């Protein structure tokens, strides 16, 4: 009978990916069923006093829920994991949880605790509280490398899950966030029309002189072949500038898409200049000179 109870317990735990405290297990199953499930390796201890079906114990969602149960009811998932919950990035391996001051735990390598004085706004992801999109994006930004951090901010806005003002409000509440000054620059660039880190660099560091005052940013044109957004457009000379040159606008078969796009735009008399990320990041003056040379030749 004990073996049957253990098997029934394992089967039920495998039906829902979540974590359980030992007290919660005891409230649903007998001690003999729990011990039987442990002996059969059907359930696994994820954190001290926190268990899950072995089938699900490597799941990020289950580990995040386990961390919440372990750290207490006020704990909230933040950082890249919270951003992943809102589909702003891929699911990471590590779990970051915000807790109240005074909570102290010896964490395994996959878990990091961050102390916050004020409660963080949140919603439920499964049974785990997860920071709202603006908080998720900003805390993910703070915990990521300079090379990758801007993407969280752009994706939060582009997905419609957060507004620039929401992000700015969160940033103001986190005075010690890494790269805080740059974060405010990113938010301002988004309000000015930038949709990626590269566009921000182009907007604020490369094409930011008076010579480019007549360019329209993020300009849509209608052609016989479709509607297209131009990163920069000079109406008088019918010159478009694309600030990636590598087909990174989120379209499938991006190379073919860019070719077709350029042909359809050219049919309207618009010449497209594509500048690579290397050019934008390291040859600002060259980019300015080349674009102005082409514009002047077409006037």
Secondary structure, DSSP 4 states (H G I P E B T S, - for coil): -HHHHHHHHHHHHHHS---EEHHHHHHHS-HHHHHHHHHTTSEEEEETTEEEEGGGTT-HHHHHHHHHHHH-TT-EEEHHHHHHHTTSS---S-EEEEE-TT------TTEEEEE-SSPPPEEEETTEEEE-HHHHHHHHHHTS-TTTTHHHHHHHHHTTS--HHHHHHHHHT-TT-TTHHHHHHHHHHHHTT--SHHHHHIIIIIS-SGGGTTPEEEEEEEETTEEEEEEEEETTTTEEEES-SS--SS-TTHHHHHHHHHHHHHTTT-EEEE--HHHHHH-HHHHHHHHHHHHHHT-
